[in-house]
Amino acid sequence: MKQISFLLISLLLIGCNSKAQDQKKEPAKFPVSKTESEWKAQLTEQEFYVLRNEGTEPAFSSPLNKTYKPGTYVCAGCQTPVFESEHKFDSGTGWPSFDREIEGNVAFSTDNKLGYTRTEEHCATCGGHLGHVFNDGPDETTGLRHCINGAALDFIPKGAALPQPVKN
C-alpha cells in the first residue's frame, strides 16, 4: 500500500511540473534592439538596472520626483517622448507620477512578479521598463497613476529641442 501511495504522489508531482510551466514568453519586438553589452555601454548602472532588468529605484531617490517645470520626459534608453509635464502630479509615493502617457509611445504588459497582477509599462521604441500603472490616480482627470522610475527618464525643458529617438 505504501508503494502505491508513493507511486501516486510521485506521478502527481511529475504531472504538476509540466513543460508548459517552463515555457518562457518570447520577448516583444521593439524597433530599437541592442545587445546587453551595448546597453551597458550606453546607460548608467542605475538606468541599466531599471530599464533593462526591470528594476525599481528606491522611493524618493530621483530628482525628477519633485521636478515640475514645463517640458517632456523621454525614455533614458532611446530618447522617445513618453510623458508630458502637464500630466505630472505629486502622488506622495516617492516616484514621478503622471495621469497619462504620450499615446503610442508607451507599451503595456502584465506583471505577476510580486504574486499579484500589475500593469507594467515599457518604452514602445526600445522596450525599456518604465514602471507600472495603477487605478489610484486623480479622479478629476484619468484616475490613473503612472508610477515611473526617474532613472528611466530624461527631462527636456519646454523650448529645448527634443532629441531624436535613438535608432539601432
Secondary structure, DSSP 8 states (H G I E B T S, - for coil): -HHHHHHHHHHHHHHHS-HHHH--------SS---HHHHHHHS-HHHHHHHTT-----TT--GGGG--SSEEEEETTT--EEEEGGGEE--SSSS-EES---TTSEEEEEE-TTSS-EEEEEETTT--EEEEEES-S-TTTTS-EEEE-GGGEEEEETTS--------
